[in-house]
Amino acid sequence: MRCLWRNESIKILVVCAGGQISCPGFGCSNNTNVTWYKNKKKVSDQHRPSREVREVLYLEPVHEKDDGVFFCHTQIIEGGVTWTLRTGVEVIVIPPPSRSPPRIPVDNEPKEVEIGQPYTFLCKALFPFELNFSPKIEWYMNNDGNMTLLDSKQKSLKKYTQEYEVIQVATINEVTPHHLTYTYTCIASNTFGNISATIKLKRKIKDEKEFDVFLSYVWSPASEEVLGGEIISSRSPLNDEEGDLCITDLLNEEVKATKKPLEVLLPQVLEDQWGYRLCLLERDVIPGGAYTNDVVLALKKSQMLICVLSDDYFTNSNAVFELESGVQALLQNSVLKLLLLWTTKASPSLIQPDPPLPTLVQRALGVLPSLDWRSGEPSHSNFWRSLRKTMPKNKVKLVSVR
């Protein structure tokens, strides 16, 4: 229809101000009756301040929910036939005009980084609404007044009612000690100004761990017989690849031939073959101190607690205390992992020693990760493979010869 212009089908209105929408194609008919709809319902029935005067709908005032498509219905009579002309107007509701620069939420705390690891800078800037929105965010590295522009990219852009949120990131591939001496500045700008925020980096302080694993167990008669009363000592460890190869020899020869108890095998595998540093109370804790304090301190210095559970274990008050202390340390994030190794056929729900186990321990036995060890079975390769997967990824240090 020649009387209908496309530029009439879009209307931009400002929220909270008065606005009006004209019906496209109204001039195509001599009929002055126009009915306006929004969401399949007459605007006049929507209980909102509005007026309809000829082809114009007045919104008093404009609401955020007015964003969307309005339809106007008018009638055309042609050749004695009455037609209904239905045309739509897309209404875009925008915030009131703003002449303000962007803003960056304050976060001046130094950021923790690890030397030798990559680090990604993140700058979140909030820009006031603009029709022609063109945000600009840049990251700079400042070394004694020398500003170096960093490569950065836009990570995300979100549109809210009054403003846009833009996140810009820049990455250091490998942090060096020199990076700790620099400052880093994010500058966000728009048509009306700019704003900046500066941060520094600091070395991340890790928990000082002296041991990879605190090993909790109770000697069985078989253990005493194998060891002859000697305390387990550690040999110089092999590297990871050698350890994987030699564990097969250990399984095929040493384990099957001697059928050593698990509490005897574990230090040999974990230290001698895999190179983890264990905490064994009878070997690594100086005698003469308070037992309870020694246990708590040793747990704090360990990445992981492994408990070798047996019938003798649950009747030993010291062993139960170590397990209970380990559960508490796990809840307090002092110990990162806790693994139960079951060497008894008893189910956790059927264990009823005298005196009864602490409530915390009873609950933990049913939910903590565990592995089953069955002495005398023809192969334990699955057990060792599963155990290896649960071990700490980063060792505190290689085990030294004792």
Secondary structure, DSSP 8 states (H G I E B T S, - for coil): -TT--GGGSEEEEETTS-EEEE-TTGGG-S----EEEETTEEGGGS-SSEEEETTEEEESS--GGG-EEEEEEEEEEETTEEEEEEEEEEEEEE--------B-----S-EEE-TTS-EEEEEEEEEE--SS---EEEEEEEETTEEEE--EEEEEEEE-SSEEEEEEEEEESS--GGGGG-EEEEEEEETTEEEEEEEEEEE------SEEEEEE----HHHHHHHTT----------HHHHHHHHHHIIIIIIHHH---HHHHHHIIIIIIT---EE-HHHHS-TTS-HHHHHHHHHHTEEEEEEEE-HHHHT-HHHHHHHHHHHHHHHTTSSSEEEEEE-SS--GGG---SS---HHHHHHHTTS-EEE--TT-S--HHHHHHHHHHS-SS-SS-----
